[in-house]
Each structure stands twice: as C-alpha cells, then as structure tokens.
Amino acid sequence: IVFLAWVASILRDWRSLTSTVSVMGLPFLVYHWYLVESPRWLLNSNRNEEAKLILDHMAIGNGNNNKQSFTLKQSTSDLVKEYLSDMYGNKKILTIVYILSYNWFVNGATYYGLTLASGDMGTDLYSGFALSGFAEMPAIVLSYLAIEKIGRRLGLSLAMLISGISCGCIQLLQGTAFANLGISLALLGKLCIAGSFKMAYIISNEIFATTIRNSGLGLLSAAARVGSMLSPFIVMAGESYSGIQFTVFAILSITGGTLSLWLPETRGKPLAETVNEMLVDKTKKIDTI
C-alpha cells in the first residue's frame, strides 16, 4: 500500500496507474515454478516419493535436519466426498459458519472502509494512504504473536474489539479538545483490523474439515467481498453525516469481536478431516516434524 501510494502520486492518470500496477504483478507468475505441490494431493495421486521429499523439506524448514522415517497412507478425507451442504444438518457447525461469515464480512467492510477513509489522515490523499499502509506493518508481527501466545479465538476477538473501540472513540472525540487524536485512533483501528483479517484466515482454515476447506474458504471470501463492496457506501455516508462511517465500523467490529468468543480454539489441535470430526472436542496436541 505504501509503494502504491508513491506510484499513484507520480501517475495521476488512472489508466496509467492501472496499467503499471498490472505489469508489476507479472513477476509473481514465477511462483508457479517455486511453490511446492500439496503433499496430500500428491499422496492421493499415488506420487508418494514426491510427497515424502516435500515433507522432508518442510521438516528441515522447521529446524529438524534429521532424515525422517515415516510411512504415508491415504487419509479418510481422501476417501470421503463431502460438500458444504453436509453442514446444514448440524446447528453447532452452522452457528460456527455464520459467525465466521459475519466476521469475514466485518473484516472486509472495515479494512477497506478504513483504507478508503485514509485520505483524511495525512496532509493529502497520498500521504494518508501511505500512513494507512505503514499501520499494517506491525500487524504482521502482532498477529503472529497473538495467535501463538493467546490463541486464535482470543487474538481474533481482541483485534476486532480494539479496532471497534478505536473507531467509536473517533466519533466520540469529534468537537472536543482531543479531536486531534482521531488520526492516531484511525491508524490503530486499521492496524488491528489488518491483524484481525490475517487471524481470520488462520482460524477459518483450521476450523473447516479437509473435505470442505476449499469450499468453506470460498464461502467466507464471498462474505468478505460483500463487505468490501459496501465499504465505499459506508464511507460516503460520512459526507452527509460527519463521522458516521466510524460509528458503523465500530458497531461492526465490536459485534464481530464479541461473536468470535463463541468460535472453537484451534491452536495446537489436530485438523478435522471430515465434517463429523468438526464436532469432536480435540484436546490432543499435535506433533510436528
């Protein structure tokens, strides 16, 4: 975002900016030859030796340089065909999916909304946008520390709650002697919602069973896209009612953070292979190689 703000300050024509940003993404195509294939997919395709090589490489990356001795076999998820519709018969799973969907909607609306509102943070549109990007840098480290130290559920909840409280304080401080704190509060809200978005990806991947993980993440991503599409209209409402956009973001984030407390904790727990396993209370820690 910081680099994009700098490029946009130079290329004021939107066509030139769009073309430049598109070209900048071309180098990422080389990732096709760099990224490794999924060991699970290789195993399911009867390419066991390739799967073993990748797992050995992952073990070395985790600091384990000893040659691993293990036997691979197909998991139950490779033999079971399940769909998102298989969740509809269980109220507990549906409740979790509804909370996750709402959280992704909130993260999409608040993250992109605060990004769009960043033009009022600096001396001009570009400096404000750059400040918004700088605020995301600490979020990477803080979100990692949060999920490892206090867990996925509590980390997600706290990040959303702090973001919501920050946005709410902006509206409360308008017209007071502390109104200048609005920029700092907006940056704090952006930092926390950026960290929340990152944690939402992790906990969602760990909650969904392997058989429906891709479909589940697609559903949640769609919910986030709905939120991001509504974010410009929420920001535009501030033109008619000063500061109302921050009140909306506050309500969304606080309710999302509160509902997150009803999500299951997944830190150190084995991943569910099937939908039925999503209902199992997993107290056993997982061992990594």
matplotlib code that plots the C-alpha trace (Angstrom):
import matplotlib.pyplot as plt

x = [0.0, 2.9, 4.5, 1.2, 0.7, 4.0, 3.3, -0.1, 1.4, 3.5, 1.0, -2.1, -3.9, -5.9, -5.3, -1.5, -1.8, -3.9, -1.6, 1.5, 0.1, -1.0, 2.5, 4.0, 2.1, 3.6, 6.8, 4.6, 3.9, 7.3, 5.9, 4.4, 7.8, 8.9, 5.9, 5.7, 2.7, 0.4, 1.8, -1.8, -2.7, 0.5, -0.4, -3.9, -2.4, -0.1, 3.1, 4.3, 8.0, 7.4, 5.2, 8.0, 10.6, 8.3, 7.7, 11.4, 11.9, 9.3, 10.9, 14.3, 12.5, 11.2, 14.7, 14.7, 17.7, 17.4, 16.1, 12.6, 11.4, 7.6, 5.1, 2.4, -1.1, -4.3, -6.3, -10.0, -10.7, -9.3, -11.8, -14.9, -16.7, -18.4, -19.9, -20.9, -24.5, -23.4, -23.1, -26.7, -27.9, -26.0, -26.8, -23.5, -21.5, -23.9, -23.5, -19.8, -20.1, -22.5, -20.1, -17.1, -19.1, -20.1, -16.5, -15.2, -18.0, -16.9, -13.2, -13.8, -16.1, -13.9, -10.5, -11.3, -13.5, -10.7, -8.3, -10.7, -11.1, -7.3, -7.3, -8.2, -5.3, -2.3, -1.5, -3.0, -4.7, -1.4, 0.3, -2.8, -3.0, 0.7, 0.2, -2.6, -0.1, 2.5, 0.0, -0.3, 3.3, 3.2, 0.0, 2.0, 4.2, 1.4, -1.0, 1.7, 2.4, -1.3, -2.2, 0.9, 0.6, -3.1, -4.7, -6.6, -10.0, -9.0, -6.5, -9.1, -11.7, -9.3, -8.1, -11.7, -12.7, -9.8, -10.4, -14.1, -13.4, -10.8, -13.3, -16.0, -13.7, -13.1, -16.8, -17.0, -14.0, -15.2, -15.7, -13.7, -10.2, -9.0, -10.3, -6.7, -6.3, -8.6, -5.8, -3.9, -7.1, -7.9, -4.4, -4.8, -8.1, -6.5, -3.6, -6.0, -8.4, -5.5, -4.2, -7.8, -8.1, -4.9, -6.0, -9.4, -7.7, -5.8, -8.6, -11.0, -8.6, -8.2, -11.9, -13.1, -12.6, -10.2, -13.1, -14.8, -11.9, -11.6, -15.4, -15.6, -12.9, -14.6, -17.9, -16.1, -14.2, -17.5, -18.8, -15.7, -16.2, -19.8, -18.4, -15.7, -18.3, -20.4, -17.4, -17.4, -21.0, -20.4, -17.5, -19.7, -22.3, -19.8, -20.2, -23.8, -23.4, -19.9, -18.1, -21.0, -18.7, -16.6, -19.6, -20.7, -17.2, -17.2, -20.5, -19.5, -16.1, -17.3, -20.2, -17.8, -15.2, -17.8, -19.2, -15.7, -15.6, -18.1, -15.6, -13.6, -10.0, -7.7, -4.2, -2.2, -5.2, -5.3, -7.2, -10.6, -10.5, -14.3, -17.4, -18.1, -14.7, -15.5, -17.8, -15.1, -13.6, -10.0, -7.9, -4.9, -1.9, -0.4, 3.2, 5.2, 8.2]
y = [0.0, 2.4, 1.7, 2.0, 5.4, 6.6, 5.3, 6.9, 10.3, 10.1, 8.6, 10.8, 9.3, 6.3, 4.4, 4.7, 3.7, 0.6, -0.5, 0.0, -2.0, -4.8, -5.1, -5.1, -8.3, -10.2, -11.3, -13.3, -15.7, -17.3, -18.6, -21.4, -23.0, -22.1, -23.2, -26.9, -29.1, -30.2, -33.5, -34.6, -34.1, -36.0, -38.8, -39.0, -39.1, -42.1, -39.9, -41.0, -40.3, -36.7, -36.2, -37.6, -35.2, -32.2, -33.3, -33.8, -30.2, -28.9, -30.7, -29.0, -25.7, -26.3, -26.9, -30.7, -31.7, -35.4, -37.7, -38.6, -42.2, -42.5, -44.3, -42.4, -43.6, -42.0, -40.2, -40.8, -37.4, -38.6, -41.4, -39.3, -36.9, -34.1, -30.8, -27.6, -28.8, -31.6, -28.9, -27.9, -30.7, -29.6, -26.5, -26.2, -26.3, -23.8, -21.4, -21.5, -20.9, -18.0, -16.4, -16.8, -15.4, -12.4, -11.9, -12.0, -9.6, -7.2, -7.5, -6.8, -3.8, -2.3, -3.0, -1.5, 1.2, 2.5, 2.3, 4.4, 6.9, 7.2, 10.3, 12.4, 11.1, 12.9, 16.2, 14.9, 11.8, 10.1, 10.6, 9.5, 6.3, 5.7, 6.1, 3.5, 1.1, 1.7, 0.9, -2.6, -3.5, -4.0, -6.0, -8.8, -9.3, -8.6, -11.1, -13.8, -13.2, -13.1, -16.4, -18.1, -16.7, -16.2, -18.4, -17.9, -17.2, -14.6, -13.0, -12.5, -11.2, -8.7, -7.4, -6.7, -5.3, -2.8, -1.8, -1.2, 0.8, 2.9, 3.7, 4.5, 6.9, 8.9, 9.8, 10.5, 12.8, 15.0, 18.5, 18.1, 19.2, 15.6, 15.6, 15.6, 12.0, 10.9, 10.2, 8.0, 6.2, 5.6, 4.1, 1.9, 0.7, 0.0, -1.9, -4.1, -4.9, -5.8, -8.2, -9.5, -10.3, -12.3, -14.2, -14.9, -16.8, -19.0, -19.9, -20.5, -22.8, -24.8, -25.0, -26.3, -30.0, -31.0, -32.3, -28.9, -26.5, -25.0, -24.6, -23.2, -20.6, -19.7, -19.0, -16.8, -15.0, -14.2, -12.8, -10.6, -9.3, -8.3, -6.3, -4.7, -3.7, -2.0, -0.1, 2.8, 3.5, 3.5, 5.9, 8.1, 8.3, 10.4, 13.1, 13.6, 12.7, 13.6, 10.7, 8.2, 5.8, 5.3, 4.6, 1.9, 0.4, 0.4, -1.4, -4.0, -4.7, -4.8, -7.2, -9.4, -9.5, -10.5, -13.2, -14.6, -15.7, -18.5, -19.9, -23.1, -22.7, -24.4, -23.7, -26.9, -29.1, -31.7, -30.6, -32.1, -34.5, -34.8, -32.8, -35.2, -34.6, -30.9, -31.8, -33.7, -31.9, -32.1, -31.9, -33.8, -31.7, -32.3, -33.2, -31.6, -32.8]
z = [0.0, 0.8, -2.5, -4.3, -2.7, -4.0, -7.5, -7.5, -6.5, -9.7, -12.1, -11.6, -14.6, -13.5, -16.8, -16.4, -12.8, -13.5, -16.3, -14.2, -11.2, -13.6, -15.0, -11.5, -10.8, -13.6, -11.7, -9.3, -12.2, -11.5, -8.2, -10.3, -10.5, -7.0, -4.8, -3.9, -4.5, -1.7, -0.1, 0.5, -3.2, -4.3, -1.9, -3.3, -6.8, -5.9, -6.0, -2.6, -3.2, -4.2, -1.1, 1.1, -0.4, 0.3, 3.8, 4.4, 3.0, 5.4, 8.3, 7.5, 7.3, 10.8, 12.1, 12.1, 9.9, 10.7, 8.0, 8.8, 8.7, 8.1, 6.1, 4.1, 3.7, 2.4, 5.0, 5.4, 3.8, 0.5, 0.5, 1.6, -0.7, 1.3, 0.4, 2.2, 2.2, 4.6, 7.3, 7.1, 9.3, 12.4, 14.3, 16.1, 12.8, 11.2, 14.1, 13.7, 9.9, 10.5, 12.9, 10.6, 7.7, 9.7, 10.8, 7.3, 6.2, 9.0, 8.2, 4.6, 5.2, 8.0, 6.4, 3.0, 4.6, 6.8, 3.8, 1.7, 4.6, 5.0, 2.7, 5.7, 7.8, 6.2, 4.6, 1.3, -0.2, -0.9, 2.4, 4.2, 2.1, 2.8, 6.6, 6.3, 4.7, 7.4, 10.1, 8.6, 9.1, 12.9, 12.4, 10.8, 13.9, 16.4, 14.8, 14.8, 18.5, 19.3, 17.7, 19.3, 22.8, 23.5, 20.8, 17.6, 19.1, 21.7, 19.4, 16.7, 19.2, 20.8, 17.5, 16.3, 19.7, 19.8, 16.2, 17.0, 20.2, 18.3, 15.6, 18.2, 20.1, 16.8, 16.7, 20.5, 20.4, 17.5, 18.5, 21.7, 22.7, 21.9, 18.3, 17.0, 18.4, 15.6, 13.2, 15.7, 16.6, 12.9, 12.4, 15.5, 14.1, 10.8, 12.4, 14.5, 11.7, 9.4, 12.1, 12.5, 8.8, 9.0, 12.0, 10.4, 7.6, 10.0, 12.3, 9.4, 7.7, 10.9, 11.7, 8.4, 7.7, 4.9, 2.8, 2.6, 3.4, -0.1, -0.4, 3.1, 2.4, -0.8, 1.1, 3.6, 0.9, -0.8, 2.5, 2.8, -0.8, 0.1, 3.0, 0.8, -1.8, 0.8, 2.4, -0.2, 0.6, 4.3, 3.8, 1.6, 4.3, 6.2, 3.7, 4.8, 8.5, 9.7, 11.3, 10.9, 9.0, 12.0, 14.1, 11.6, 11.6, 15.4, 15.7, 13.1, 14.7, 18.3, 17.4, 15.3, 18.1, 20.7, 18.5, 17.9, 21.5, 20.5, 18.0, 18.9, 19.7, 17.2, 18.4, 18.7, 17.8, 15.0, 11.9, 11.2, 8.3, 7.8, 8.7, 11.6, 13.1, 13.3, 16.2, 18.1, 21.1, 20.2, 23.4, 22.0, 20.9, 17.5, 16.9, 14.1, 12.3]

ax = plt.figure().add_subplot(projection="3d")
ax.plot(x, y, z, "-o")
ax.set_aspect("equal")
plt.show()
